[in-house]
Amino acid sequence: MQPAEIEALIKAAIPDAMVTIEDLAGDGDHYAATVISESFRGISRVKQHQIVYAALQGRMGGVLHALALQTAAPE
């Protein structure tokens, strides 16, 4: 998967998200993502991650092997 594809999927599900994707291994399989969204305010980190994983529409563990995820509401 390309970083732009990951970003597009997340932004489609979380339109106000600020998304940064980093390819950790240069292999197109291992990424780090930072997702900042006002919609995360007041909800647990686990729920925030579930929202992002849902946005990836089942690609985790398949097309997308690994995603280190950081989420937060804007400061």
C-alpha positions in Angstrom: 0.0 0.0 0.0 1.2 3.5 -0.7 1.1 6.2 2.0 -1.3 8.3 0.0 -3.8 5.4 -0.1 -3.6 5.0 3.7 -4.1 8.8 4.1 -7.0 8.9 1.7 -8.8 6.0 3.5 -8.4 7.7 6.9 -9.5 11.1 5.6 -12.5 9.6 3.9 -13.7 8.3 7.3 -12.4 11.2 9.4 -12.7 14.3 7.1 -11.1 16.8 9.6 -8.1 14.5 10.3 -4.6 15.8 10.0 -2.7 12.6 8.9 1.0 12.0 8.7 2.2 8.6 7.3 5.8 7.4 7.5 7.2 4.3 5.8 9.2 2.7 8.5 11.0 0.0 6.6 10.9 1.2 3.0 9.1 -2.0 2.0 5.5 -0.6 1.6 4.3 -2.8 4.4 5.4 -1.2 7.7 4.1 2.3 8.4 3.7 4.7 11.3 0.6 7.0 11.2 -0.2 10.0 13.3 -3.9 11.0 13.1 -5.1 14.2 14.8 -8.8 14.9 14.8 -11.3 16.9 16.8 -13.6 13.9 16.7 -11.2 12.1 19.0 -11.8 14.6 21.9 -13.2 12.9 25.0 -12.9 9.3 23.7 -10.4 6.7 24.8 -7.2 6.0 22.9 -8.5 2.5 22.2 -11.7 3.8 20.6 -9.6 6.3 18.6 -7.5 3.5 17.2 -10.6 1.4 16.5 -12.0 4.3 14.4 -8.8 4.5 12.4 -8.6 0.7 11.9 -12.2 0.7 10.7 -11.3 3.5 8.2 -8.8 1.1 6.7 -11.6 -1.2 5.7 -10.1 -4.6 6.6 -6.7 -3.9 5.0 -4.8 -4.3 8.3 -3.0 -7.6 8.5 -3.5 -8.1 4.7 -2.4 -5.5 2.2 -1.1 -3.4 5.1 1.1 -5.6 7.3 1.9 -3.2 10.2 0.8 0.2 11.3 2.2 2.0 14.4 -0.6 4.3 15.3 -0.6 7.5 17.3 -3.9 9.4 17.7 -5.0 12.5 19.5 -7.3 15.5 19.6 -5.8 18.8 18.6 -4.2 20.8 21.5 
